[in-house]
Structure formats: C-alpha cells, structure tokens
Amino acid sequence: MKTRKTFFHRAVCMFLTAVMAVTLFTVAAPTEAQAAGLSFKGNGKSTVTIKDTQCYSGRNLKVNYIKFKPSVTGTVTLKFDCSSSYYNNSKGYVTFCNKNKKTIGQKNEIWRNDYAGKIYNTTTYGVKKNTTYYFAVQCNAGTKITATVKAIKDSSASSKSKAKTLSKGKKVTGVIAYGDSKADWYKIKLTKSAKLNLYYLANTNGTNEKNGFKITFYNKDGKVFSGKNNGKKVSAISKVTRLYPEDGWYISLANGGTKFDLPSGTYYIKVERMSKASSGSYTLKWTTF
C-alpha cells in the first residue's frame, strides 16, 4: 500500500491557491500593447524589464508580449522581481502563447513577489528547440523578469513496453514540452523483496490543481498499485503542481513490518500531463527501506 510523504500538505496547497487567486487589480480590462524589442535569449539566462510606464494605458493594464525562441529542448523558468521606482513589490499575470500569440498555457497565470517563496513568483514551461513562443505579461508596477533556460535530454520511453529502467538511488530528469501528448514510462526492477521509497519533484506551471503532472505507480502485473491505509483503500496516483511541487511515497503491501515487503519483480511509473496547458520537467528517484 502507498503512504504519502507530506512535504507540503494538500490543505496548505489549497490555501496558497486561494491566496494567489485574490484579486490583484481594481482596474478595467487589459489593453493589448507590446513594447518594442522585448525578448529572451534562446539559452542561458537573460532578463527583460517592464518599466512602470509600460504597465498601464490610462487605467487599463497593458499586455506586454515577450518573444522567446529556445535554442535547446528543455525548460524555461521565469522569475518575476519588482523593479518599480515607486513600489516595493509587483503582481500580475503571465500567459504562455504560441508563435501566433494564441494561449497554450493557463490563461492569466498569477505571479506575485510580495510573498516569500518561489511558488509565488516563479513558473516553468517545457519548450522545444527552435520553436517560437510568446509570454503575455501584465503587471501593476515595474518588474524585472529573468528567464533561465535549461537543456534537458529526455531519454524516457513513450510506452510501457519500452519503459526505461530506473537505477536504485539515482535521479532521472525528464521534460514534457507543450504539445507533447505522450506519457513517460519508467520501470523499477526489484531483485529481492523490499519496501520502496519513491521521491518525485516537478518544475511546472499553473496556479490551480488542473495543471501539472500526474504520477502513477503500477504493479508488476501492469495494474495501478492499490492497498489500504488506515482501513481506507488508496491507489498509487499522485499529482504535482507549481504550488505543490514535491512529494513521494513509501510503498509496501501494508503498514510497517518486514513481512509486508513488495515481492521481487518489475514495477512501472507513468508520468503524464494533467492538462493540455501543462508542461515542464520532473525528477524521479527511488530507494528501499
């Protein structure tokens, strides 16, 4: 059976979601206006600054489009820091768009830097080499946006029959770019009975629980692993999001005791997007205990 290791309690996640959803502005609808020449580099780290004078048109928020064409396949992480001449913090929205400036991520994903913690002012997207994207950014005060591009070589398999073997104690990082419909499959081979400690981490986007990655653990017979925890049936399915990015399982046949070790054999892990708007990277690692 699966027991969740609560790095961040789900209730806390729900509270953070509520905090992020607080109305940021008391202004009219946004006005679409692009400041000339806003773009991120295709690799490494680069910054774009939206000045105080570029945030509003009258009482309306401006939408500033930032062009981005990565030179590698991997992730781009955006960090929003206040650079206003008048305020100590800034808040706003970002929307991930395609080359035609059509929304492909969560529309109006919230960011803010008046709270400590990267879950508030940082978001990550999975991207493909030489593909043009835009970020539609709205902010209530001057903001410096830092883009960090990370190349990720994805060696995962797209089907269970070709699942990549995860070695005990070694981390593996995969990327799911926007537009990838495939799931990533991995397998764990137990040469003798044992209890598993499975750890996973996501760098993704979205300020709700509809976006992120779903992690599923399968029995050696190919069925979703399930058991009982405190008398309740549980299935080994978990979700990791921008607001709830880290978690893991202790997996055995029942609570405690060496006689509850998993039998030797091959077990499977499936990583997939929760929605079409989801993208980013993930890290998996397993040990025994």
C-alpha angles and dihedrals in degrees: 000000000000126000116188119228102221107218088156119015116235090234089058089051091053090050092051090049089054091049091050090050095058110122107269101192139029094207139110125270117303122269117223109235129144122209107225120259101010109154143136125229117257094240141018120014128325138160139219122194123207107201126220089253091056096056102075142032102201103310093335125099116241121227108224113197117212116197120221131181111174119214090205138043111247135071140323118206120200121205120190118209128174115251097165121142089213109033137051095220142019137209136191152119137286127196123193110224140182126239090283091052091249116147115260100158131047109312113242097000107194125239130173136169100200090092126063117245134067093249086076103046104023132072133170133211133192111234139183127230117267093004118132118231136169132211114212105209129189122182138172094218140014110304136185112213118199118199118200116191119202123189112221123188105212112209097166124125125243096215137048092237090060097039116157116242115244112214117223113265096006124113122228124195124202135181131217109193125201109279095029107130095178127098122226117238130202134172135211120207117206111196090188136015115285146143116256132227107198118187126189137177132185134202103197146128141256134080097230135060093254092078129062136055133314119216119200127185118206132202119241087259089062097253125123107271114248140165141140130292116188088342095309124112113242133183125211096246121122139171128216121194141170090270094039103033105152134055145122147186139243102213125198137131093262142349111305132321129098093252088070095065117134112257118251115270142088122309129186138222123199123197119191142157118269092213142000088260092059125099140141138093137300139197127214131190135165137192136164129247 
